[in-house]
């Protein structure tokens, strides 16, 4: 299942969110793709630039109170507008640059959804020319990057993200993973 929502959020809010994530967020190469080791999940196929900002077991891993409130309000808005009974499991942020294409992966289980918000902190005239597509494996659908686009998928569906083809342009995504309480 995949749904695409454009113009879901105000541009001003998206700009502020992108600024905070790019400039007030400490970036680490801690995001391990396709984790397979136990018990800490520190080994996988490769590492990415990213970080888990929130997990329901550990709460927030960020000190900016405005960011925390903004992200929780954002998630609440998603639930309300889509009329879904969701419980937030995690919030992650990922950063890619040219040549850092993502690998095929899943975000969770069949009773969870992933909501992927496309962000970019640079002014781009035409995203279609620089890549950054989201690829949804169940239908082999390629979705062009669009600033502020929100993609909803079943968290168990394989997908990947391509980096931009232009040097030094950050491809930034924010991902909410939530359990559908009606499917639990």
WOLINDA-V42858 format. One line per field, one symbol per residue. phi: phi as a letter, one per 40 degrees, with the letter a starting at -180 (. if undefined). psi: psi as a letter, one per 40 degrees, with the letter a starting at -180 (. if undefined). burial: # if it has 9 or more other C-alpha atoms within 8 Angstrom, else .. A space follows every 10 residues. Layout:
phi=???
psi=???
burial=???
//
This chain:
phi=.abbbbfcbc ddcccccccc ccbbbccbcb cccfdbcbcc fcbacabbci accaaccbgc bacccccdcc cccccdcddc ccfbcbbcba bbbbbbbdgb ccccabbibc cbbbbbbcba cbcbcacdcb ggcbbbcdbf cbbccadgcb bbbcccccaa bcccccdgbc bbbbbbbacc ccbc
psi=hhihhifdih dddddddddd ddeehhhige hhifieiiee feiadiiihi ihdihddeai fiehdddddd dddddddddd defigihhdi hihihiihef iiihiieaid eiihhhhhih eihhdhddee afihhhddef hhhihhhehh hhiheehiii hiiiehiehh hhihhhhihh eee.
burial=.......... ...##.#### ........## ###.#.#... ####..#### #####....# .#....##.. ....#...#. .....#.### ########.. #...####.. ########## #.....#..# #######... ...##..### ########## #####...## ########## ....
//
